[in-house]
Amino acid sequence: NSFDPSSIRCFVAVFNPFLMGGLLLIKILIPIFMFSLVYAYIVQINRSDMKLIESLLHLFSDFLSIHFFHLVQDSGSWLDIGSSLSHFIIVEGTSLFLTILIHFSKLVININIATKISSD
């Protein structure tokens, strides 16, 4: 489980939920960020159009959002209602987060290539 706080107990001597939550968030975001960097680098090497890739990402995210929107419940137990709303909000947040991450990765890759060109 990625959200298990026992993996970060060696870094925190005193129980501090905000620090531990931040470390867990960093632990989860580092592999995602590395994947987006590799993805942006491959797109740049292949000279693919980034706008096309982003449009496909938005298309798939919108299909997934529509699917979860139709699964949102307004009747039943509070657990069912909350779970369906949580799934929809997570999908919407993920699509926004991926878009921001791709733009940030593109910026990091462009800075890295510009420094290599200027040093040569």
N, C-alpha and C positions, 0 to 999 in steps of 0.2 A: 504494500500500500504506500503510495507516494506521500500521503498526508500523515504518516505515522511520525509523531514528534520524537520518538526514541532515537531516530537517526541523527538528530541535531543536539541531543543532550550533552555530547562531548564538547560542544562549542559554547554552551551556556551553563554557567555554574549555578545561578539563581533562577528560579522560575520567573520568566518574563514573557507573557503570552504575545505581546506585540513584536518583540524581537524574534521569538521563535516562529511566529507567523510569517514575518518578513524573510527569515532564512528558509522556511519551507517554500515560500513563493519563489525565491531566487533559485532554489533547488529544482523546482518544476520548470521555470522559465528558461534556464540555461540550455537544456537540450532542444527546446522549441526554437530558441533564437539561433542556435547553431544550425539547425535544419533549414531555417529560412535564409541564413547566409549562404549555405551550400546551394540552395535552390536559386537564389538571386545570381550567384556566380555561374551556375550552369546555364541559366537563361542568358546571361551576358556573353558567355563563351560561344553559345550557339547562335548568337545574334537574333534571338527571338524577340518578338514585339511584347514588351512588358504590359502594354495596355490590353493586348489580347489575353494574356495570362490572367491579369486582374479581372477582366470581364468574365472569363470562365469561372474564376473563383467566386465572383458575385452571383453568377448564374446558379452554381451549385449551392451556395449559401442561401439564396432566395428560395430554391426548391425545398431545401431542408427546413427553412423558416416557415414556409407555407404548410408543410407537412405537420410540423409541431403546433402551428397555429390552429389547425383543424383538430388536433388532439387535446386542446385546452378544454377543461371541464368547468362548468359553473354549477354543477350539482353533485351530490355525493358527499363523501366524508371530506373533512378539512385536509386530510393527508393527500387524498387524490387531487383535490383542487390545487393545493400547494405544489405538489409534484409536477402536475401538468404545466403550471405557470413557471416553475423553476426551469423545466426543460426548455420551454420557449425562450425565456430570458437568457439562458446559457447559450443557446444557438445564436440568438441575435448578438450577444456580446462576443462570441467567438468569431463571427464574421467581421465585426468591427475590429477586433484585436488582430486578426490575421491581415487585414488591410493595412493597419498601422505598422505591423511587424514587417510586411513586405516592403513598404516605403522606407522604413528605417534600415533594413538590410541593404536595399538598393543604395541608400546614402552611404553606408559604411563601405560597401564594395567600391563605389565611385571614388571615395576618399582614398581607399587603399590603392587603387589603380593609379590615381593621380599622383600620389607620393612616389610610387615606383617609377612612373614615367619621368617625373622631375628629377629623381636621383640618378637616372641613367644618362 
